Amino acid sequence: MAANKYIAWVAGSLSEVVATVTSTGVSMANKIVALDATGKLDSSLMPTGISAEVKVLVASEALSARNLVNIWNDTGTEKARKADASNGRRANGFVLEAVNQGANATVYLEGTITGLSSKTPGAPQYLSADAAGTMVETPDATAGEISQEVGVAVSATEVSFEPQQPVTIA
């Protein structure tokens, strides 16, 4: 799908110009922008401080799209792995795209997780102890594991990620 085009006065005549979808900086000043393939503005078009808070980290295991992730220190290097209530790996963020082990993962530290299913709007979501990287609508109650609320369902397919401090179950 081609980006939108517009007519502009260029060097003394009317010309068809392709709208900007991503920005490379000041050289793009005064350009008309278009939405990207997802129907949203690319984060490169936003002012500093107005974008998703993300970290790019090496995935220490394969991650699936929409996994909740735990950020951990591997001998001085920050890495991302699946969050898991069964072993105390609290959810610090999430990924929107699948990532192979050893590849860079874009970890969102806040925002909305989309593309989910069967969520109850308004229901709190909790880190799962049964399936690493996922969330459930019932908090964990197994001794020695953690219970962590990670957000609230805003629709059947979306969760607003708002991680809370985990509690270790006695």
Order of alpha helices (4+ residues) and beta strands (2+ residues): beta-beta-beta-beta-beta-beta-beta-beta-beta-beta-beta-beta-beta-beta
